[in-house]
Amino acid sequence: MALILDTRFLIAHSFPKSEEEREKMKNFLSKISKDSLIIPSIVVIEFIKIAGLTIGLEMAKIKLRLWIGSGAEVTPIDKDTAFLAGEIASQHKGVPIADVIIGAIDNRFKATVVTNDPHFTILDVKTIWYN
């Protein structure tokens, strides 16, 4: 099964709020280790922007490179994905563009998005969360 890592997941992984959350994350990661992991390029942008404010831009990039080194693939926004995202955005005007793009990538890969973002329910995207 392919899993798409959303920004919310990468932030939760990088900054667990407690030791209990760290353990839940560790348990979740042990269960998905054989899955194909996809990080949309828009998530790379969001993560560097958000995490970079806390840990610095270079450390945020290092954290992403660790995911990539572990086998996660960064997926670009290609022409077909852009056209599909445009269609989805026109149908769901209140959903942020980043979520629309991730939804289009999900559609392309028939994957599951690792997130707790309610926008994906609106987009009818299958999601899971680490706890």
Secondary structure, 3 states (H helix, E strand, C coil): CEEEECHHHHHHHHCCCCHHHHHHHHHHHHHHCCCEEEEEHHHHHHHHHHHHHHHCHHHHHHHHHHHHHCCCEEECCCHHHHHHHHHHHHHCCCCCHHHHHHHHHHHHHCCEEECCCCHHHHCCCCEECCC
